[in-house]
Amino acid sequence: MAVALARILPITEAFFGRFGLYWIIDLIFLLLILYLLFKLFLVAATYVVALVVLYILWGFISPRRGRWFWP
């Protein structure tokens, strides 16, 4: 078993570099986290735009015609 590991170790070390396989796993997790944050931002951005539109419409409908926003 030790001889088999000694034969495999230089191949994996040369293939994955000095840091091993963990930097690839970290990179995959980092990319997944960034992807999820981007998707959450896209979902939240539509709600923010909808709320701003509703706020502007509310400013037009409110009895205070001259002022759209809070003082």
LUMLUMDREN-2810 file (N, C-alpha, C; in Angstrom, 1 decimal):
<atoms>
<atom><aa>M</aa><ch>A</ch><at>N</at><xx>0.8</xx><yy>-1.2</yy><zz>0.0</zz></atom>
<atom><aa>M</aa><ch>A</ch><at>CA</at><xx>0.0</xx><yy>0.0</yy><zz>0.0</zz></atom>
<atom><aa>M</aa><ch>A</ch><at>C</at><xx>0.9</xx><yy>1.3</yy><zz>0.0</zz></atom>
<atom><aa>A</aa><ch>A</ch><at>N</at><xx>1.9</xx><yy>1.3</yy><zz>0.8</zz></atom>
<atom><aa>A</aa><ch>A</ch><at>CA</at><xx>2.8</xx><yy>2.4</yy><zz>0.8</zz></atom>
<atom><aa>A</aa><ch>A</ch><at>C</at><xx>3.5</xx><yy>2.6</yy><zz>-0.5</zz></atom>
<atom><aa>V</aa><ch>A</ch><at>N</at><xx>3.8</xx><yy>1.6</yy><zz>-1.1</zz></atom>
<atom><aa>V</aa><ch>A</ch><at>CA</at><xx>4.5</xx><yy>1.7</yy><zz>-2.4</zz></atom>
<atom><aa>V</aa><ch>A</ch><at>C</at><xx>3.6</xx><yy>2.3</yy><zz>-3.5</zz></atom>
<atom><aa>A</aa><ch>A</ch><at>N</at><xx>2.3</xx><yy>1.8</yy><zz>-3.4</zz></atom>
<atom><aa>A</aa><ch>A</ch><at>CA</at><xx>1.3</xx><yy>2.4</yy><zz>-4.4</zz></atom>
<atom><aa>A</aa><ch>A</ch><at>C</at><xx>1.1</xx><yy>3.9</yy><zz>-4.1</zz></atom>
<atom><aa>L</aa><ch>A</ch><at>N</at><xx>1.1</xx><yy>4.3</yy><zz>-2.8</zz></atom>
<atom><aa>L</aa><ch>A</ch><at>CA</at><xx>0.9</xx><yy>5.7</yy><zz>-2.6</zz></atom>
<atom><aa>L</aa><ch>A</ch><at>C</at><xx>2.1</xx><yy>6.5</yy><zz>-3.0</zz></atom>
<atom><aa>A</aa><ch>A</ch><at>N</at><xx>3.3</xx><yy>5.9</yy><zz>-2.8</zz></atom>
<atom><aa>A</aa><ch>A</ch><at>CA</at><xx>4.5</xx><yy>6.6</yy><zz>-3.2</zz></atom>
<atom><aa>A</aa><ch>A</ch><at>C</at><xx>4.6</xx><yy>6.8</yy><zz>-4.7</zz></atom>
<atom><aa>R</aa><ch>A</ch><at>N</at><xx>4.0</xx><yy>5.8</yy><zz>-5.5</zz></atom>
<atom><aa>R</aa><ch>A</ch><at>CA</at><xx>3.9</xx><yy>6.0</yy><zz>-6.9</zz></atom>
<atom><aa>R</aa><ch>A</ch><at>C</at><xx>2.9</xx><yy>7.0</yy><zz>-7.4</zz></atom>
<atom><aa>I</aa><ch>A</ch><at>N</at><xx>1.8</xx><yy>7.1</yy><zz>-6.7</zz></atom>
<atom><aa>I</aa><ch>A</ch><at>CA</at><xx>0.7</xx><yy>8.0</yy><zz>-7.0</zz></atom>
<atom><aa>I</aa><ch>A</ch><at>C</at><xx>1.0</xx><yy>9.4</yy><zz>-6.6</zz></atom>
<atom><aa>L</aa><ch>A</ch><at>N</at><xx>1.7</xx><yy>9.6</yy><zz>-5.5</zz></atom>
<atom><aa>L</aa><ch>A</ch><at>CA</at><xx>1.9</xx><yy>10.9</yy><zz>-4.9</zz></atom>
<atom><aa>L</aa><ch>A</ch><at>C</at><xx>2.6</xx><yy>11.9</yy><zz>-5.8</zz></atom>
<atom><aa>P</aa><ch>A</ch><at>N</at><xx>3.7</xx><yy>11.5</yy><zz>-6.5</zz></atom>
<atom><aa>P</aa><ch>A</ch><at>CA</at><xx>4.4</xx><yy>12.5</yy><zz>-7.3</zz></atom>
<atom><aa>P</aa><ch>A</ch><at>C</at><xx>3.5</xx><yy>12.9</yy><zz>-8.5</zz></atom>
<atom><aa>I</aa><ch>A</ch><at>N</at><xx>2.7</xx><yy>12.0</yy><zz>-9.0</zz></atom>
<atom><aa>I</aa><ch>A</ch><at>CA</at><xx>1.8</xx><yy>12.4</yy><zz>-10.1</zz></atom>
<atom><aa>I</aa><ch>A</ch><at>C</at><xx>0.8</xx><yy>13.4</yy><zz>-9.7</zz></atom>
<atom><aa>T</aa><ch>A</ch><at>N</at><xx>0.1</xx><yy>13.2</yy><zz>-8.5</zz></atom>
<atom><aa>T</aa><ch>A</ch><at>CA</at><xx>-0.9</xx><yy>14.1</yy><zz>-8.0</zz></atom>
<atom><aa>T</aa><ch>A</ch><at>C</at><xx>-0.2</xx><yy>15.4</yy><zz>-7.7</zz></atom>
<atom><aa>E</aa><ch>A</ch><at>N</at><xx>0.9</xx><yy>15.4</yy><zz>-7.1</zz></atom>
<atom><aa>E</aa><ch>A</ch><at>CA</at><xx>1.6</xx><yy>16.6</yy><zz>-6.7</zz></atom>
<atom><aa>E</aa><ch>A</ch><at>C</at><xx>2.0</xx><yy>17.4</yy><zz>-7.9</zz></atom>
<atom><aa>A</aa><ch>A</ch><at>N</at><xx>2.4</xx><yy>16.8</yy><zz>-9.0</zz></atom>
<atom><aa>A</aa><ch>A</ch><at>CA</at><xx>2.8</xx><yy>17.5</yy><zz>-10.2</zz></atom>
<atom><aa>A</aa><ch>A</ch><at>C</at><xx>1.5</xx><yy>18.0</yy><zz>-10.9</zz></atom>
<atom><aa>F</aa><ch>A</ch><at>N</at><xx>0.4</xx><yy>17.3</yy><zz>-10.8</zz></atom>
<atom><aa>F</aa><ch>A</ch><at>CA</at><xx>-0.8</xx><yy>17.7</yy><zz>-11.5</zz></atom>
<atom><aa>F</aa><ch>A</ch><at>C</at><xx>-1.5</xx><yy>18.8</yy><zz>-10.8</zz></atom>
<atom><aa>F</aa><ch>A</ch><at>N</at><xx>-1.7</xx><yy>18.7</yy><zz>-9.5</zz></atom>
<atom><aa>F</aa><ch>A</ch><at>CA</at><xx>-2.4</xx><yy>19.7</yy><zz>-8.8</zz></atom>
<atom><aa>F</aa><ch>A</ch><at>C</at><xx>-1.5</xx><yy>20.8</yy><zz>-8.2</zz></atom>
<atom><aa>G</aa><ch>A</ch><at>N</at><xx>-0.3</xx><yy>20.8</yy><zz>-8.4</zz></atom>
<atom><aa>G</aa><ch>A</ch><at>CA</at><xx>0.6</xx><yy>21.8</yy><zz>-7.9</zz></atom>
<atom><aa>G</aa><ch>A</ch><at>C</at><xx>1.0</xx><yy>21.6</yy><zz>-6.4</zz></atom>
<atom><aa>R</aa><ch>A</ch><at>N</at><xx>1.6</xx><yy>22.7</yy><zz>-5.9</zz></atom>
<atom><aa>R</aa><ch>A</ch><at>CA</at><xx>2.1</xx><yy>22.6</yy><zz>-4.5</zz></atom>
<atom><aa>R</aa><ch>A</ch><at>C</at><xx>1.1</xx><yy>22.5</yy><zz>-3.5</zz></atom>
<atom><aa>F</aa><ch>A</ch><at>N</at><xx>-0.1</xx><yy>23.1</yy><zz>-3.7</zz></atom>
<atom><aa>F</aa><ch>A</ch><at>CA</at><xx>-1.1</xx><yy>23.2</yy><zz>-2.7</zz></atom>
<atom><aa>F</aa><ch>A</ch><at>C</at><xx>-2.1</xx><yy>22.0</yy><zz>-2.7</zz></atom>
<atom><aa>G</aa><ch>A</ch><at>N</at><xx>-2.0</xx><yy>21.2</yy><zz>-3.6</zz></atom>
<atom><aa>G</aa><ch>A</ch><at>CA</at><xx>-2.9</xx><yy>20.0</yy><zz>-3.6</zz></atom>
<atom><aa>G</aa><ch>A</ch><at>C</at><xx>-4.2</xx><yy>20.3</yy><zz>-4.2</zz></atom>
<atom><aa>L</aa><ch>A</ch><at>N</at><xx>-5.2</xx><yy>19.4</yy><zz>-3.9</zz></atom>
<atom><aa>L</aa><ch>A</ch><at>CA</at><xx>-6.5</xx><yy>19.5</yy><zz>-4.5</zz></atom>
<atom><aa>L</aa><ch>A</ch><at>C</at><xx>-7.4</xx><yy>20.5</yy><zz>-3.8</zz></atom>
<atom><aa>Y</aa><ch>A</ch><at>N</at><xx>-7.0</xx><yy>21.0</yy><zz>-2.6</zz></atom>
<atom><aa>Y</aa><ch>A</ch><at>CA</at><xx>-7.8</xx><yy>21.9</yy><zz>-1.8</zz></atom>
<atom><aa>Y</aa><ch>A</ch><at>C</at><xx>-8.1</xx><yy>23.2</yy><zz>-2.5</zz></atom>
<atom><aa>W</aa><ch>A</ch><at>N</at><xx>-7.1</xx><yy>23.8</yy><zz>-3.2</zz></atom>
<atom><aa>W</aa><ch>A</ch><at>CA</at><xx>-7.3</xx><yy>25.1</yy><zz>-3.8</zz></atom>
<atom><aa>W</aa><ch>A</ch><at>C</at><xx>-8.4</xx><yy>25.0</yy><zz>-4.9</zz></atom>
<atom><aa>I</aa><ch>A</ch><at>N</at><xx>-8.5</xx><yy>23.8</yy><zz>-5.6</zz></atom>
<atom><aa>I</aa><ch>A</ch><at>CA</at><xx>-9.5</xx><yy>23.6</yy><zz>-6.6</zz></atom>
<atom><aa>I</aa><ch>A</ch><at>C</at><xx>-10.9</xx><yy>23.6</yy><zz>-5.9</zz></atom>
<atom><aa>I</aa><ch>A</ch><at>N</at><xx>-11.0</xx><yy>22.9</yy><zz>-4.8</zz></atom>
<atom><aa>I</aa><ch>A</ch><at>CA</at><xx>-12.2</xx><yy>22.8</yy><zz>-4.1</zz></atom>
<atom><aa>I</aa><ch>A</ch><at>C</at><xx>-12.6</xx><yy>24.2</yy><zz>-3.5</zz></atom>
<atom><aa>D</aa><ch>A</ch><at>N</at><xx>-11.7</xx><yy>24.9</yy><zz>-3.0</zz></atom>
<atom><aa>D</aa><ch>A</ch><at>CA</at><xx>-11.9</xx><yy>26.3</yy><zz>-2.6</zz></atom>
<atom><aa>D</aa><ch>A</ch><at>C</at><xx>-12.4</xx><yy>27.2</yy><zz>-3.7</zz></atom>
<atom><aa>L</aa><ch>A</ch><at>N</at><xx>-11.8</xx><yy>27.0</yy><zz>-4.8</zz></atom>
<atom><aa>L</aa><ch>A</ch><at>CA</at><xx>-12.2</xx><yy>27.8</yy><zz>-6.0</zz></atom>
<atom><aa>L</aa><ch>A</ch><at>C</at><xx>-13.6</xx><yy>27.5</yy><zz>-6.4</zz></atom>
<atom><aa>I</aa><ch>A</ch><at>N</at><xx>-13.9</xx><yy>26.2</yy><zz>-6.4</zz></atom>
<atom><aa>I</aa><ch>A</ch><at>CA</at><xx>-15.3</xx><yy>25.8</yy><zz>-6.8</zz></atom>
<atom><aa>I</aa><ch>A</ch><at>C</at><xx>-16.3</xx><yy>26.4</yy><zz>-5.8</zz></atom>
<atom><aa>F</aa><ch>A</ch><at>N</at><xx>-16.0</xx><yy>26.3</yy><zz>-4.5</zz></atom>
<atom><aa>F</aa><ch>A</ch><at>CA</at><xx>-17.0</xx><yy>26.9</yy><zz>-3.5</zz></atom>
<atom><aa>F</aa><ch>A</ch><at>C</at><xx>-17.1</xx><yy>28.4</yy><zz>-3.7</zz></atom>
<atom><aa>L</aa><ch>A</ch><at>N</at><xx>-16.0</xx><yy>29.0</yy><zz>-3.9</zz></atom>
<atom><aa>L</aa><ch>A</ch><at>CA</at><xx>-16.0</xx><yy>30.5</yy><zz>-4.1</zz></atom>
<atom><aa>L</aa><ch>A</ch><at>C</at><xx>-16.8</xx><yy>30.9</yy><zz>-5.3</zz></atom>
<atom><aa>L</aa><ch>A</ch><at>N</at><xx>-16.7</xx><yy>30.2</yy><zz>-6.4</zz></atom>
<atom><aa>L</aa><ch>A</ch><at>CA</at><xx>-17.5</xx><yy>30.5</yy><zz>-7.6</zz></atom>
<atom><aa>L</aa><ch>A</ch><at>C</at><xx>-19.0</xx><yy>30.2</yy><zz>-7.3</zz></atom>
<atom><aa>L</aa><ch>A</ch><at>N</at><xx>-19.3</xx><yy>29.1</yy><zz>-6.6</zz></atom>
<atom><aa>L</aa><ch>A</ch><at>CA</at><xx>-20.7</xx><yy>28.9</yy><zz>-6.3</zz></atom>
<atom><aa>L</aa><ch>A</ch><at>C</at><xx>-21.3</xx><yy>29.9</yy><zz>-5.4</zz></atom>
<atom><aa>I</aa><ch>A</ch><at>N</at><xx>-20.5</xx><yy>30.4</yy><zz>-4.4</zz></atom>
<atom><aa>I</aa><ch>A</ch><at>CA</at><xx>-21.0</xx><yy>31.5</yy><zz>-3.5</zz></atom>
<atom><aa>I</aa><ch>A</ch><at>C</at><xx>-21.2</xx><yy>32.8</yy><zz>-4.3</zz></atom>
<atom><aa>L</aa><ch>A</ch><at>N</at><xx>-20.3</xx><yy>33.1</yy><zz>-5.2</zz></atom>
<atom><aa>L</aa><ch>A</ch><at>CA</at><xx>-20.5</xx><yy>34.3</yy><zz>-6.0</zz></atom>
<atom><aa>L</aa><ch>A</ch><at>C</at><xx>-21.7</xx><yy>34.2</yy><zz>-7.0</zz></atom>
<atom><aa>Y</aa><ch>A</ch><at>N</at><xx>-21.9</xx><yy>33.0</yy><zz>-7.5</zz></atom>
<atom><aa>Y</aa><ch>A</ch><at>CA</at><xx>-23.0</xx><yy>32.8</yy><zz>-8.4</zz></atom>
<atom><aa>Y</aa><ch>A</ch><at>C</at><xx>-24.3</xx><yy>33.0</yy><zz>-7.6</zz></atom>
<atom><aa>L</aa><ch>A</ch><at>N</at><xx>-24.4</xx><yy>32.4</yy><zz>-6.4</zz></atom>
<atom><aa>L</aa><ch>A</ch><at>CA</at><xx>-25.6</xx><yy>32.6</yy><zz>-5.6</zz></atom>
<atom><aa>L</aa><ch>A</ch><at>C</at><xx>-25.9</xx><yy>34.0</yy><zz>-5.2</zz></atom>
<atom><aa>L</aa><ch>A</ch><at>N</at><xx>-24.8</xx><yy>34.7</yy><zz>-4.8</zz></atom>
<atom><aa>L</aa><ch>A</ch><at>CA</at><xx>-25.0</xx><yy>36.1</yy><zz>-4.5</zz></atom>
<atom><aa>L</aa><ch>A</ch><at>C</at><xx>-25.4</xx><yy>36.9</yy><zz>-5.7</zz></atom>
<atom><aa>F</aa><ch>A</ch><at>N</at><xx>-24.9</xx><yy>36.6</yy><zz>-6.9</zz></atom>
<atom><aa>F</aa><ch>A</ch><at>CA</at><xx>-25.4</xx><yy>37.3</yy><zz>-8.1</zz></atom>
<atom><aa>F</aa><ch>A</ch><at>C</at><xx>-26.8</xx><yy>37.0</yy><zz>-8.4</zz></atom>
<atom><aa>K</aa><ch>A</ch><at>N</at><xx>-27.3</xx><yy>35.8</yy><zz>-8.2</zz></atom>
<atom><aa>K</aa><ch>A</ch><at>CA</at><xx>-28.7</xx><yy>35.4</yy><zz>-8.4</zz></atom>
<atom><aa>K</aa><ch>A</ch><at>C</at><xx>-29.6</xx><yy>36.1</yy><zz>-7.4</zz></atom>
<atom><aa>L</aa><ch>A</ch><at>N</at><xx>-29.1</xx><yy>36.2</yy><zz>-6.1</zz></atom>
<atom><aa>L</aa><ch>A</ch><at>CA</at><xx>-29.9</xx><yy>36.9</yy><zz>-5.1</zz></atom>
<atom><aa>L</aa><ch>A</ch><at>C</at><xx>-30.0</xx><yy>38.4</yy><zz>-5.4</zz></atom>
<atom><aa>F</aa><ch>A</ch><at>N</at><xx>-28.9</xx><yy>38.9</yy><zz>-5.9</zz></atom>
<atom><aa>F</aa><ch>A</ch><at>CA</at><xx>-28.9</xx><yy>40.4</yy><zz>-6.3</zz></atom>
<atom><aa>F</aa><ch>A</ch><at>C</at><xx>-29.9</xx><yy>40.6</yy><zz>-7.4</zz></atom>
<atom><aa>L</aa><ch>A</ch><at>N</at><xx>-30.0</xx><yy>39.7</yy><zz>-8.4</zz></atom>
<atom><aa>L</aa><ch>A</ch><at>CA</at><xx>-30.9</xx><yy>39.9</yy><zz>-9.5</zz></atom>
<atom><aa>L</aa><ch>A</ch><at>C</at><xx>-32.4</xx><yy>39.8</yy><zz>-9.0</zz></atom>
<atom><aa>V</aa><ch>A</ch><at>N</at><xx>-32.6</xx><yy>38.9</yy><zz>-8.1</zz></atom>
<atom><aa>V</aa><ch>A</ch><at>CA</at><xx>-34.0</xx><yy>38.8</yy><zz>-7.6</zz></atom>
<atom><aa>V</aa><ch>A</ch><at>C</at><xx>-34.3</xx><yy>40.0</yy><zz>-6.7</zz></atom>
<atom><aa>A</aa><ch>A</ch><at>N</at><xx>-33.4</xx><yy>40.5</yy><zz>-5.9</zz></atom>
<atom><aa>A</aa><ch>A</ch><at>CA</at><xx>-33.7</xx><yy>41.6</yy><zz>-5.0</zz></atom>
<atom><aa>A</aa><ch>A</ch><at>C</at><xx>-33.8</xx><yy>42.9</yy><zz>-5.8</zz></atom>
<atom><aa>A</aa><ch>A</ch><at>N</at><xx>-33.0</xx><yy>43.0</yy><zz>-6.9</zz></atom>
<atom><aa>A</aa><ch>A</ch><at>CA</at><xx>-33.1</xx><yy>44.2</yy><zz>-7.7</zz></atom>
<atom><aa>A</aa><ch>A</ch><at>C</at><xx>-34.5</xx><yy>44.4</yy><zz>-8.3</zz></atom>
<atom><aa>T</aa><ch>A</ch><at>N</at><xx>-35.1</xx><yy>43.4</yy><zz>-8.7</zz></atom>
<atom><aa>T</aa><ch>A</ch><at>CA</at><xx>-36.5</xx><yy>43.5</yy><zz>-9.3</zz></atom>
<atom><aa>T</aa><ch>A</ch><at>C</at><xx>-37.5</xx><yy>44.0</yy><zz>-8.2</zz></atom>
<atom><aa>Y</aa><ch>A</ch><at>N</at><xx>-37.3</xx><yy>43.6</yy><zz>-7.0</zz></atom>
<atom><aa>Y</aa><ch>A</ch><at>CA</at><xx>-38.2</xx><yy>44.0</yy><zz>-5.9</zz></atom>
<atom><aa>Y</aa><ch>A</ch><at>C</at><xx>-37.9</xx><yy>45.5</yy><zz>-5.6</zz></atom>
<atom><aa>V</aa><ch>A</ch><at>N</at><xx>-36.6</xx><yy>45.9</yy><zz>-5.6</zz></atom>
<atom><aa>V</aa><ch>A</ch><at>CA</at><xx>-36.3</xx><yy>47.3</yy><zz>-5.3</zz></atom>
<atom><aa>V</aa><ch>A</ch><at>C</at><xx>-36.9</xx><yy>48.2</yy><zz>-6.4</zz></atom>
<atom><aa>V</aa><ch>A</ch><at>N</at><xx>-36.8</xx><yy>47.8</yy><zz>-7.7</zz></atom>
<atom><aa>V</aa><ch>A</ch><at>CA</at><xx>-37.3</xx><yy>48.6</yy><zz>-8.7</zz></atom>
<atom><aa>V</aa><ch>A</ch><at>C</at><xx>-38.8</xx><yy>48.7</yy><zz>-8.6</zz></atom>
<atom><aa>A</aa><ch>A</ch><at>N</at><xx>-39.5</xx><yy>47.6</yy><zz>-8.2</zz></atom>
<atom><aa>A</aa><ch>A</ch><at>CA</at><xx>-40.9</xx><yy>47.6</yy><zz>-8.1</zz></atom>
<atom><aa>A</aa><ch>A</ch><at>C</at><xx>-41.3</xx><yy>48.5</yy><zz>-6.9</zz></atom>
<atom><aa>L</aa><ch>A</ch><at>N</at><xx>-40.6</xx><yy>48.5</yy><zz>-5.8</zz></atom>
<atom><aa>L</aa><ch>A</ch><at>CA</at><xx>-40.9</xx><yy>49.4</yy><zz>-4.7</zz></atom>
<atom><aa>L</aa><ch>A</ch><at>C</at><xx>-40.7</xx><yy>50.8</yy><zz>-5.0</zz></atom>
<atom><aa>V</aa><ch>A</ch><at>N</at><xx>-39.7</xx><yy>51.2</yy><zz>-5.8</zz></atom>
<atom><aa>V</aa><ch>A</ch><at>CA</at><xx>-39.4</xx><yy>52.6</yy><zz>-6.2</zz></atom>
<atom><aa>V</aa><ch>A</ch><at>C</at><xx>-40.6</xx><yy>53.0</yy><zz>-7.1</zz></atom>
<atom><aa>V</aa><ch>A</ch><at>N</at><xx>-41.0</xx><yy>52.2</yy><zz>-8.0</zz></atom>
<atom><aa>V</aa><ch>A</ch><at>CA</at><xx>-42.1</xx><yy>52.6</yy><zz>-8.9</zz></atom>
<atom><aa>V</aa><ch>A</ch><at>C</at><xx>-43.4</xx><yy>52.8</yy><zz>-8.0</zz></atom>
<atom><aa>L</aa><ch>A</ch><at>N</at><xx>-43.6</xx><yy>51.9</yy><zz>-7.1</zz></atom>
<atom><aa>L</aa><ch>A</ch><at>CA</at><xx>-44.8</xx><yy>52.1</yy><zz>-6.3</zz></atom>
<atom><aa>L</aa><ch>A</ch><at>C</at><xx>-44.7</xx><yy>53.3</yy><zz>-5.4</zz></atom>
<atom><aa>Y</aa><ch>A</ch><at>N</at><xx>-43.5</xx><yy>53.7</yy><zz>-4.9</zz></atom>
<atom><aa>Y</aa><ch>A</ch><at>CA</at><xx>-43.3</xx><yy>54.9</yy><zz>-4.1</zz></atom>
<atom><aa>Y</aa><ch>A</ch><at>C</at><xx>-43.6</xx><yy>56.1</yy><zz>-5.0</zz></atom>
<atom><aa>I</aa><ch>A</ch><at>N</at><xx>-43.1</xx><yy>56.1</yy><zz>-6.2</zz></atom>
<atom><aa>I</aa><ch>A</ch><at>CA</at><xx>-43.3</xx><yy>57.3</yy><zz>-7.1</zz></atom>
<atom><aa>I</aa><ch>A</ch><at>C</at><xx>-44.8</xx><yy>57.4</yy><zz>-7.4</zz></atom>
<atom><aa>L</aa><ch>A</ch><at>N</at><xx>-45.5</xx><yy>56.3</yy><zz>-7.7</zz></atom>
<atom><aa>L</aa><ch>A</ch><at>CA</at><xx>-46.9</xx><yy>56.3</yy><zz>-8.0</zz></atom>
<atom><aa>L</aa><ch>A</ch><at>C</at><xx>-47.7</xx><yy>56.8</yy><zz>-6.8</zz></atom>
<atom><aa>W</aa><ch>A</ch><at>N</at><xx>-47.3</xx><yy>56.4</yy><zz>-5.6</zz></atom>
<atom><aa>W</aa><ch>A</ch><at>CA</at><xx>-47.9</xx><yy>56.8</yy><zz>-4.4</zz></atom>
<atom><aa>W</aa><ch>A</ch><at>C</at><xx>-47.7</xx><yy>58.3</yy><zz>-4.2</zz></atom>
<atom><aa>G</aa><ch>A</ch><at>N</at><xx>-46.6</xx><yy>58.8</yy><zz>-4.6</zz></atom>
<atom><aa>G</aa><ch>A</ch><at>CA</at><xx>-46.3</xx><yy>60.3</yy><zz>-4.5</zz></atom>
<atom><aa>G</aa><ch>A</ch><at>C</at><xx>-47.3</xx><yy>61.1</yy><zz>-5.4</zz></atom>
<atom><aa>F</aa><ch>A</ch><at>N</at><xx>-47.6</xx><yy>60.5</yy><zz>-6.6</zz></atom>
<atom><aa>F</aa><ch>A</ch><at>CA</at><xx>-48.5</xx><yy>61.2</yy><zz>-7.5</zz></atom>
<atom><aa>F</aa><ch>A</ch><at>C</at><xx>-50.0</xx><yy>61.1</yy><zz>-7.0</zz></atom>
<atom><aa>I</aa><ch>A</ch><at>N</at><xx>-50.3</xx><yy>60.0</yy><zz>-6.3</zz></atom>
<atom><aa>I</aa><ch>A</ch><at>CA</at><xx>-51.7</xx><yy>59.8</yy><zz>-5.9</zz></atom>
<atom><aa>I</aa><ch>A</ch><at>C</at><xx>-52.0</xx><yy>60.5</yy><zz>-4.5</zz></atom>
<atom><aa>S</aa><ch>A</ch><at>N</at><xx>-51.0</xx><yy>60.7</yy><zz>-3.7</zz></atom>
<atom><aa>S</aa><ch>A</ch><at>CA</at><xx>-51.2</xx><yy>61.3</yy><zz>-2.4</zz></atom>
<atom><aa>S</aa><ch>A</ch><at>C</at><xx>-51.7</xx><yy>62.7</yy><zz>-2.5</zz></atom>
<atom><aa>P</aa><ch>A</ch><at>N</at><xx>-52.4</xx><yy>63.2</yy><zz>-1.4</zz></atom>
<atom><aa>P</aa><ch>A</ch><at>CA</at><xx>-53.0</xx><yy>64.5</yy><zz>-1.4</zz></atom>
<atom><aa>P</aa><ch>A</ch><at>C</at><xx>-52.0</xx><yy>65.6</yy><zz>-1.5</zz></atom>
<atom><aa>R</aa><ch>A</ch><at>N</at><xx>-50.8</xx><yy>65.4</yy><zz>-1.1</zz></atom>
<atom><aa>R</aa><ch>A</ch><at>CA</at><xx>-49.7</xx><yy>66.4</yy><zz>-1.2</zz></atom>
<atom><aa>R</aa><ch>A</ch><at>C</at><xx>-49.2</xx><yy>66.4</yy><zz>-2.6</zz></atom>
<atom><aa>R</aa><ch>A</ch><at>N</at><xx>-49.8</xx><yy>67.1</yy><zz>-3.6</zz></atom>
<atom><aa>R</aa><ch>A</ch><at>CA</at><xx>-49.4</xx><yy>67.0</yy><zz>-5.0</zz></atom>
<atom><aa>R</aa><ch>A</ch><at>C</at><xx>-48.0</xx><yy>67.6</yy><zz>-5.2</zz></atom>
<atom><aa>G</aa><ch>A</ch><at>N</at><xx>-47.6</xx><yy>68.6</yy><zz>-4.5</zz></atom>
<atom><aa>G</aa><ch>A</ch><at>CA</at><xx>-46.4</xx><yy>69.3</yy><zz>-4.8</zz></atom>
<atom><aa>G</aa><ch>A</ch><at>C</at><xx>-45.1</xx><yy>68.5</yy><zz>-4.4</zz></atom>
<atom><aa>R</aa><ch>A</ch><at>N</at><xx>-45.3</xx><yy>67.6</yy><zz>-3.4</zz></atom>
<atom><aa>R</aa><ch>A</ch><at>CA</at><xx>-44.1</xx><yy>66.9</yy><zz>-2.9</zz></atom>
<atom><aa>R</aa><ch>A</ch><at>C</at><xx>-44.2</xx><yy>65.4</yy><zz>-3.2</zz></atom>
<atom><aa>W</aa><ch>A</ch><at>N</at><xx>-43.2</xx><yy>64.9</yy><zz>-3.8</zz></atom>
<atom><aa>W</aa><ch>A</ch><at>CA</at><xx>-43.1</xx><yy>63.5</yy><zz>-4.1</zz></atom>
<atom><aa>W</aa><ch>A</ch><at>C</at><xx>-42.5</xx><yy>62.7</yy><zz>-3.0</zz></atom>
<atom><aa>F</aa><ch>A</ch><at>N</at><xx>-41.5</xx><yy>63.3</yy><zz>-2.3</zz></atom>
<atom><aa>F</aa><ch>A</ch><at>CA</at><xx>-40.8</xx><yy>62.5</yy><zz>-1.3</zz></atom>
<atom><aa>F</aa><ch>A</ch><at>C</at><xx>-40.9</xx><yy>63.2</yy><zz>0.0</zz></atom>
<atom><aa>W</aa><ch>A</ch><at>N</at><xx>-40.4</xx><yy>62.5</yy><zz>1.1</zz></atom>
<atom><aa>W</aa><ch>A</ch><at>CA</at><xx>-40.5</xx><yy>63.0</yy><zz>2.4</zz></atom>
<atom><aa>W</aa><ch>A</ch><at>C</at><xx>-39.6</xx><yy>64.3</yy><zz>2.5</zz></atom>
<atom><aa>P</aa><ch>A</ch><at>N</at><xx>-39.9</xx><yy>65.2</yy><zz>3.3</zz></atom>
<atom><aa>P</aa><ch>A</ch><at>CA</at><xx>-39.1</xx><yy>66.5</yy><zz>3.4</zz></atom>
<atom><aa>P</aa><ch>A</ch><at>C</at><xx>-37.7</xx><yy>66.2</yy><zz>4.0</zz></atom>
</atoms>
